[in-house]
Amino acid sequence: MAALAVVLVGHDSAGDLRRTLPAVRAQLRSGDELIVVDNASSDGTAEVARELGATVVETGANLGFAGGCHAGADASAAELLLFLNPDALPADGCLDALRDIAAQRPGWGAWQALVTLPDGATVNTAGNVVHFLGIGWAGGMGRPVAGVPAAPHEVGFASGAALVVRRGAWQAAGGFDPRYFMYSEDLDLSLRLRLAGWEIGVAPAARVAHDYAFDKGAYKWFYLERNRWWTVLGAYPGRLLALLAPALLAFELALLAVAWRGGWLRSKLRAQAAVVRELPVLLRRRAAVQATRRIEVRAFADHLTATLDSPYLAGARFAEPLLAAYLRLVRAAL
């Protein structure tokens, strides 16, 4: 049975850890590791983690989720890395259900638990969805857990709230990009793993209750938009990127109007400036990522969607028929 290194990245997370760590410890097996990365907390996160039996890595600075995960991975040795949010409470049997996938699905490089809202009956994410414009969201958000297929299955990308990555796949891909700091690093890693020939999935038998809220603060829009472009420019194969370029540019113009109406135009402009400023670095990163590609471009594109099946995108669903037609043309041309 494969060993798990359970890594939780915390920043002022003492209260969450008091609930989550005992539930994790109760499910650990021989060879498993429990590691809490403390990103310069001021609420005693490190002390609480030690009291509850975790190995603590104190970074001395807020490295963000991506950087914290690297610190935790580097401090562990287990074959499987389980990145778990401090406010994600694993149900009984969750860790075993996640570790069993390693043998059941040898072609999977990364997979997630079925993440519910705190009530346990409503989906937070049953496998994340990636739009061809680079937007990612929690698949099945708000739907009944009872409607989720019981068997493990592939998904667009795996959520970082409760994410398992094979150590070999993590190391070969370079893990999360620490420059992302927060948001979309799970989407980026999933696409890079798929590009390298790995499959991405969800293990519905593994349940995690997540205290989730979609905060639309200005800082979040900056990271979402900057990181969306970093992901598209890095992971999308050249032929696909060329065919999608007209839609991506049209969407960029439309987003400026949306951002202005929504009060986050300054964040959007900052994100655009950050992408332009870092373009030489991003192009070097792209070359390194594309050198790992082991699948056909069409196979990569088949995991992208044109639907807008998210409660946060309801206002844009009028555009779905046009987007679907565009993606059909792109796939036909590949």
N, C-alpha and C positions, 0 to 999 in steps of 0.2 A: 504494500500500500504506500503510495507516494506521500512524502512528508510535505507539510505546509509551513511556510513562513508567513504568519499573519502580521501585516504591517498597517498600523494606524498612524496617520499624520495629524497631529493636533496643534491648534493654536488657541489658547484659552479654552480648552476642551475638557477641563476637569469634571464638570457636571455630567457630560455625556459619557466619559470614560467610566464613571462609577456604575453606570448601567450596563455598558457594553462589554467591558473587560471580563466581568464574572461569567457572562454568557459565553464568551469566546473560550475562556479557560476551561469551562466545563466540557468542551468538545475537543480539546487538544488530545492528540495521541503521541505515542513515543516518537521522538524525532522532530516533532513540530516545534516551532519557535513563535514567540509572541513579542513583538517589537513595537514600541511607541516612539515615534519621532516627534520631539517637542520643538516647534518652530518659534522659539523665543516667547513663550507664554508668560503672562504675569499673574495667573490665577492658581499656580501650584500644579499645573498639569503633570510635570515630571514627577513630583512627589507622590501624587495620587497614583500614577501609573506604576511606580515602584512598589507602593503599598499593595497594589493588586497583582503583583507578580510578573510584571512585564519588564523586559530589557528596555532601557531608555537610551535613546540617542538624542543628545541635546545639540542642536545645530548652532545656537547662539545668534541666529538671525531668522527672519521669516523667509524661507526659501520657496514658499508657495507649495501647493499640492505636489506638483511635478518634482521639484527639487527635494522635497521631503521624502517622497517615495524612493528616489534614488538613494538617499541616505539610509533608509530602512533596508532596501534590497542589498546594498553593499555590506550591511552589518549582519546579514543572514547567509545561510548556506543551503537551505532546503530546495528540493527540486521544483516545487511550485510556490509562486509568490501570490498571496492573497492580499490585495489592497482593499481595506475596509474603512469606510468613513466612521469617525467616532460616534456619530449619531445614527448609525445603521446597526440595529439590534438583530443578531442572527437567531433564527428559530432553532429548536432542537433538531439535530440531524443535519443542519446546514453544511457544516464543514465536511462531513463525510460525503454528502451528495456532491459537493464541489470537487473533492479529491477523486471520487469515482470516475468523473468524466475523463481524467487523464488517461485511463486505460480504455474506457469505452469509446472515446473519440480521439484516436492518436493523431489525426490530422488537424485538430483544433489547437491553435497557438494561444488563444485567449478565450475566456468565457465568463459570463456573469451569473449571479444568482437572480432569481425572480425577486425584484425589489417592490415591496408594497408600501403603502402609506401606513401610518401608525395603527390604523384599525385592523390591519392584516387582511382585509377583504377587498381592498381597492388597489389597483395597480399604480405604482409609481413608474416603473419601467419593466416591461416584459421582453426587453431587447430593443436597443436604440435604433433609430431610423436615420439614414443619411440621404439628403436631397442632392441632386446633381449640382445644385448651386453652392454646395458646401455647407448647408445648414444641417445641424443634427439636433434631434430631440428624443425625449423619452417615449418609446413606443408603448402604446396602450394606456397612456396616462389617463387615470380617472375611470377606467373600465373595471368590471368585476374580475377578481382573480379567478373565479370559477370558469371563466371563458378562455383562459390561457391553455393551449395544448399542453398535455402532461409530459410528452416526450421531449428530450433535448433536441434543439433545432438551431439552424443558423440564423444569424441576425445581421443587420447592416453594420452595427458596431456595438461593442460591449461597454456598459456603464462602469465608470470608475468608482461608483458607490460601493460595489462588492465585486471586484474584478480579480480573476485568477489569470496569471500569465505563466507559461512554462519558462523556467529560468533560461534555458537555451535560446528560446525565441526572444525573450527580453534582452539578453546580452547581444544577440546578433543584430537586433534592430536598434540597439542603443537606448532602449526603454523610452519613457516619456521624454520629450524635449524640455529640459528645465527652463528654457527661455519662455515657454508658454505661461509659466507662473501658476495660472489657474484657468479653467474652462477649456474644453475641447481637446485637452491632451489625450483623453481616452479615444476620441474620434480619430485623431491623428495617428496614434499608435495602432489602432485597429486597422486603418487603411494601409499603413506601412507593412503590418504583418500580412495582410491579405496580398499585397503586392509581392511579397516574398514567398507566397505559396501556402500560407497558413489559412485555415478557416476560423471563423469567429462565431461563437454561439452563446446560448443561454441554457442553463440547467434549471428547469422549473421546479424540480423537487427541492432545490435549495432556496429557502425563503429568508429574506431580510426585511425587517420593518424600518423604514427610513423616515425621519422627521424632516420632510422635504417642503421647501417653499421656493417659488421662482421669484427672486429679488431682481427687479428691473432697474437697479441703481445705475448711475452714469458709469461707474467703474466697470460694471459687468458688461455693458454694451461695448466699451472699449476693448476689453479682452476677447469678447465673443467675435467681434468683427475683425480685429487684428489677427486673431488665431485662425479664423475661418480662411483668410487669404493665405496665411502661412501653410495651412493644411492643403488647400487646393494647389498651390504652387509647388509644394513638395511631393505630394502623393499621386496626383493625377498624371497618368502617362501622357506623353507629348501629343499623340494623335487625338486623344480624348480632349485634352486641354484646348487644342486648336479648334476643334469642332464646337466646343462649349463657349469659346471666347465671346461670340456675339451676345449670348444670353447672359453671361457673367457681367459684361459691361453694361448691358441694359438694366440688369438687376441692381448694379451699383448706382446708377443714376436714380432709379426708382427709390432705393433705400435712402438717398439724401432727402427726398421729400418726406418719406416716412419718419426719418429721424428728426426732421424739422418739426413736423406735427407732434411727434412724441416727446419733444423736449430733450433729445439726446444727440442733436446734430454736432455739438462740439466734440462729443466722444467719438462719433463716426469720423469726423475730420481728423482727429488725433490718430485714429486707427489707420486711416489711409496714409497719413504722413509717416507713421511708423513703418508701414509696409514699403513705401517708396524709399525711405531712408535705409532700410535694411536689405534692399533688393540684391546688392552684390553677395551678401552673406546667404540670402535665401536661394540664390541661383547655385551657389556652391553646395548648399544643403540639398537642393533638388538633384544635382548630379550624383551625390552620394546615395540618396534614397533610390533613384531610378536604376542605379547600378545593381540593386538587390532584386529587381523585378524577375519573377519566375513564372508569371501567368500571362495569358493573352490579354490584350487591352479590352476586348469584348467581355471576357470573364470578369474583369474588374468593374466594368460599367454595369454589368447585370445586377450588381448589388446596390446600385444607386436608384433612387425613386424620383418620380415627378409629382407624387401626391403631396398634399399638405395636411396630412392626417394628424394634426396636433391642436389641442384646445387653444394654444397660444398663437396659432396661425389662421384662425377661423376667418378673419377679415380678408385674407388673401385667396380664399378658395375659389373665387370667381376665375382665377387665372389657371386653374388646374388643367382644363382641356387643352389650352395652348401649350402649357409646359409638357404635358404628356405627348402631344404631337411632336414637339421639338425633340424630346428624348427618343422617340421612335425613329425619327430621321437620323439622329446621331448613331443609334445602334445599328441601323441599316447600313450606314456608311463605314462602320468599323470592320 
